[in-house]
């Protein structure tokens, strides 16, 4: 019932910035928790960030906190991930996720819908 489409991925140099976008359709957007996961080649998928339906609460792990900022614009049915001070270890496929809840968690199973992913490559 929900479709998520990521955009904004690409190639960026170490220390650079990139903003990912995720457009949601098919369901009312504003009442859903949304977030981002990422998966590097040969590694498990990891939680990156999440934002509450109201946008008042965000959460991210220490690995990205201070460098990545999640935000949402419910009028545009879009969630963003602003990434700065990028490192080679940030290279991964980034997935937009949505949970049919007022708040979710950091596990893959906490989210009900996934986008197709967008590649982010940080070159040294």
N, C-alpha and C positions, 0 to 999 in steps of 0.2 A: 504493500500500500504506500510505501515511502520510497522515493528515489533520491539518491544523493550523488551529486556530480562534483568532483574536485577539479580544481584548476590552479594554475600558478606555479606548478613545479617546473624545474629546469636545472640548469647548470649554474653554479655560483662559486666564486672563489672563497677560500678560507677568510673568515672575518667579515664576509659580506652579509647581506640581508635578503630576505625573500618573504613574500606574503602569499600564503595559500588561502584559497577560497573554497567554500563548499555550499552549493545551492541545493536546497531541499524542496521537494514537491510531493504532492499527493496526500498530505495530511496537514492539519494546522501546525504551524512551525513553533509558535511561541511557547507552548506548554511542554516542550520536549527538551530533555537534556541532550546536548550534543558535545562531541569531542573529537579527538584525534588519536590514532595509534600509528606506529611506524614499524616497519620490518626491514632490517638490513639483510643482505644476502647471507644465507646460511645461519641466520639467527632467528630467535623467536620474536613474535610480534609483541611490542611493548607499548604500554600506555604513555601518552604524551601530555594530554591536557583534556579537561572537561569544563563545561560551563553550564550553569543552571538555566532553566527555562526563562527566568527573569533577567538573566545576565548579572545578577547581584553576587553570585558566588562562583569562583573558579578554583580549580585545583590542578596542580602539575607536580611531577616528581622533581627532586633536587637536580637531576641530570639536565633539566631544561629550564628550571625556575630562574628567573632573572634574565634569561635570553629569549624565551618564547612567551608570547602573550596571546591568549585566546580571547576572542570577542565575538559578539553576534549582533546582527541587525535584523530584528524580527520583521520589520517592514519589508525587507528584501528577501526574507527567508534564507538568510545566508550566515554562515559562521566563518570566521577567519582565524588563521594562525600566523601571527607576525613573528618571524624568526630573525634573529640578529646574532652577531658574533658567531657565525656558523663555523663548525668544525668538521673535519673529514668524517668523524664518527657519527655525524648527523645524516650522512648519506643513507637513504632508505626510500622505500615506497611508503608514502604517507596516506593513511586511510581516514576518511571522515566517517564518523559513527553517530548514531542517534539511538537514544533510549526512550521508551515510552514510559517515562517516570519523571517525577519532579526532581529527583536526584538519582545518580547512578554511582558506579564505582570505577575501579581500575582494572577489572578483568574483562576479557573479551566477551564472556557470557553475560556481562552486565548490559550489553548493547544489542539492540534488536535489528538494526539495519546498518549496512556497510556500503560505502562507495566503492568504486572500482580501483581507486588508488591513483596517486600521482607521484612520479619519480622526482626525488630531490637528490642531486649529486653535488657534493662539495669537493672541489678540486684543490689540491695543495700546490 
